[in-house]
Amino acid sequence: MSVSAAPQPRWNERKFHFDPTKPRWIQILKIAAQMGAFFGGLLLSLVSMFVYPMLLTDRGFAAVYLGGPLLAFGVTFFLVHRSWFPADMPPSARLQVRLGIGMCAAFACAGLFGIVNGYRTPLVIQDSPMVYRRTSTPSDSKQMGYYVGTRVWPSSRDVYEVIVPRSVYANLDDVPVLTQGRITRRQIEAIPDHGMLRLLVGRGRLGVNWLDRVVGTNPHKRQTEHRGAAQADPTGRG
């Protein structure tokens, strides 16, 4: 009478254990390196976004933070061999692992690019036309955010939303308030400019400018615009 072999646990039911045939400190270093690579990409990306926020259009932002992970996901099929996965791991789980690796790699590349692009680069004052302003709608009014849509690219009518202090937002009486939830790109391009928002912008060494902070508005240019409108229509009747 033969004794049947004990059933082997599935790949997701196996308990972690150190290999007794290898030095434990080497295994711990490998685990730490894997965890660092996994979370390091996200950390680099967050540092880049909050310390050196790149002035990207919506399409540029989507290409970096959405297209990048998808591209890296495809690259994993060439770099991460099938033999690296447990033999009984289903295809759906392998795809999730590949997607996670691709996202971490893409975020790491984007974060490194942003940091290298912005670190210790010269800062200049830039006056950008204001298009609209809006506020967030939190449950607590003390946590309300204030935003101004500006045209930070001289050759484009695309809009980049800048977070501004409440004191600056309150003095933008000439800038229309955006009330509708969604607005098309064509509608944004049709909105005329309303004064200038003064920004402190970093000249990225890799060709992408980044936003350091909001300085305020440019009252001289606003006065010039009003004076020009009055000269064009002395009666004030339009």
HELIX and SHEET records of a PDB file:
HELIX    1   1 ARG A   24  VAL A   51  1                                  28    
HELIX    2   2 ASP A   58  ALA A   62  1                                   5    
HELIX    3   3 ALA A   63  GLY A   67  3                                   5    
HELIX    4   4 GLY A   68  LEU A   79  1                                  12    
HELIX    5   5 ARG A   82  TRP A   84  5                                   3    
HELIX    6   6 PRO A   91  GLY A  118  1                                  28    
HELIX    7   7 SER A  141  GLN A  143  5                                   3    
HELIX    8   8 ARG A  166  ALA A  170  1                                   5    
HELIX    9   9 ARG A  185  ALA A  190  1                                   6    
HELIX   10  10 PRO A  219  ALA A  232  1                                  14    
SHEET    1   A 5 TYR A 160  ILE A 163  0                                        
SHEET    2   A 5 TYR A 146  THR A 150 -1                                        
SHEET    3   A 5 LEU A 123  THR A 135 -1                                        
SHEET    4   A 5 MET A 196  GLY A 202 -1                                        
SHEET    5   A 5 TRP A 210  THR A 217 -1                                        
END                                                                             
